[in-house]
Amino acid sequence: MAIAISLHLLAAVVWVGGMFFAYMALRPVAGSLLERPMRLTLWSQVFRRFFPWVWVSIVVLLATGYWMIFAAYGGMANVGWHVHAMLGLGIVMMLIFAHLYFAPFKRLKKAVSEQTWSDGGVQLNRIRLTIAINLALGLLVTVIGSAGRYL
């Protein structure tokens, strides 16, 4: 159980922490210092490095979460509301990320490679909004997961 909880927490920290850093620190600096071509190229490369970690985090979160629910607690009927909420919101986050990865990120990479900067700007804005939604959900899931049983 200790290994599952540790891996679960580490995966959540990687994903949510990465979104927090990208949205709250990197985005404002890149937006204020870099011209569009350099900014879009930077984001395309940042996402190329970060998104594989998100995929790993998703696999680890699902594997450890379901392992804890079924092996340690004996199934969904035996866990509190906070686990149901965490799982439901986590799956929503995963679906949102899959959309982001296979639609706007794919189009951003194409726009950068073709140097169609206005198209890239549209896609980056979609990614920004999507990450803002997932970051809010991720922070909410963090609160539910850590304090839910005490509410």
C-alpha positions in Angstrom: 0.0 0.0 0.0 2.8 2.4 0.8 4.3 2.0 -2.6 1.0 2.5 -4.4 0.2 5.6 -2.4 3.7 7.0 -3.0 3.6 6.4 -6.8 0.1 7.8 -6.9 1.1 11.0 -5.2 4.3 11.3 -7.3 2.3 11.0 -10.5 -0.2 13.6 -9.4 2.5 16.0 -8.4 4.3 15.6 -11.8 1.1 16.3 -13.7 -0.6 19.0 -11.6 2.7 20.6 -10.6 3.8 20.7 -14.3 0.6 22.4 -15.2 0.9 24.9 -12.4 4.5 25.8 -13.4 3.6 26.1 -17.1 0.5 28.2 -16.5 1.5 30.4 -13.6 5.3 30.9 -14.2 6.3 30.0 -17.8 3.3 31.3 -19.7 3.5 34.9 -18.4 7.2 35.2 -18.9 7.1 33.6 -22.4 4.2 35.8 -23.4 5.9 39.0 -22.2 9.4 38.4 -23.5 9.1 36.4 -26.7 7.8 37.2 -30.2 5.1 34.8 -31.5 7.4 32.5 -33.6 9.8 32.0 -30.7 7.0 31.6 -28.2 5.2 29.0 -30.2 8.4 27.1 -30.9 9.2 27.2 -27.2 5.7 25.9 -26.2 5.8 23.2 -28.8 9.1 21.9 -27.4 8.0 22.3 -23.8 4.9 20.2 -24.5 6.9 17.6 -26.4 8.9 17.1 -23.2 6.1 17.4 -20.7 3.3 15.4 -22.3 5.1 12.0 -22.3 5.4 12.5 -18.5 1.6 13.2 -18.3 1.0 10.0 -20.2 3.2 8.1 -17.7 1.4 9.9 -14.8 -2.0 8.8 -16.2 -1.0 5.2 -16.4 0.5 5.3 -12.9 -2.5 7.1 -11.5 -5.0 4.6 -13.0 -2.9 1.5 -12.0 -2.2 2.6 -8.4 -5.7 4.0 -7.9 -7.5 0.9 -9.0 -5.0 -1.3 -7.2 -5.7 0.5 -4.0 -9.5 0.5 -4.5 -9.8 -3.2 -5.3 -6.8 -4.9 -3.6 -6.5 -2.8 -0.5 -10.1 -1.7 0.1 -12.1 -4.5 -1.5 -13.9 -2.4 -4.2 -15.8 0.8 -4.9 -18.5 0.0 -2.3 -15.9 0.2 0.4 -14.4 3.6 -0.3 -15.6 7.0 0.7 -17.2 9.6 -1.5 -13.9 11.4 -1.8 -12.4 8.4 -3.7 -15.4 8.3 -6.1 -15.0 12.1 -6.6 -11.3 11.8 -7.1 -11.7 9.0 -9.6 -14.5 10.7 -11.6 -12.7 14.0 -11.8 -9.4 12.3 -12.6 -11.0 10.5 -15.5 -12.5 13.8 -16.8 -9.0 15.3 -16.6 -7.6 12.4 -18.5 -10.2 12.7 -21.3 -9.5 16.5 -21.4 -5.8 15.8 -21.7 -6.3 13.2 -24.5 -8.3 15.8 -26.4 -5.6 18.4 -25.9 -2.9 16.0 -27.0 -4.6 14.6 -30.1 -6.3 17.9 -31.3 -4.8 21.3 -30.4 -1.3 20.0 -29.6 -1.1 18.1 -32.9 -2.2 21.2 -34.8 0.3 23.4 -32.8 3.1 21.1 -33.9 2.0 21.3 -37.5 1.7 25.0 -37.4 5.2 25.4 -35.9 6.7 23.1 -38.5 4.9 24.9 -41.3 5.6 28.3 -39.7 1.9 29.3 -39.9 2.2 31.4 -36.8 -1.4 32.7 -36.6 -2.7 29.2 -36.7 -0.2 28.2 -34.0 -1.4 31.1 -31.9 -5.0 29.9 -32.1 -3.9 26.4 -31.0 -1.7 27.7 -28.2 -4.7 29.7 -26.9 -6.9 26.5 -27.0 -4.1 24.6 -25.1 -3.9 27.4 -22.6 -7.6 27.4 -21.9 -7.6 23.6 -21.7 -4.7 23.5 -19.2 -6.4 26.2 -17.1 -9.5 23.9 -16.8 -7.4 20.8 -16.0 -5.2 22.8 -13.5 -8.3 23.9 -11.7 -9.7 20.3 -11.7 -6.3 19.0 -10.6 -6.1 21.3 -7.6 -9.6 20.4 -6.7 -8.8 16.7 -6.9 -5.7 17.3 -4.8 -7.9 18.9 -2.0 -10.5 16.1 -2.3 -7.9 13.4 -2.2 -6.0 14.8 0.7 -8.8 16.2 2.9 -12.0 14.5 1.6 -12.2 11.9 4.2 -12.2 14.6 6.9 -15.0 16.6 5.4 
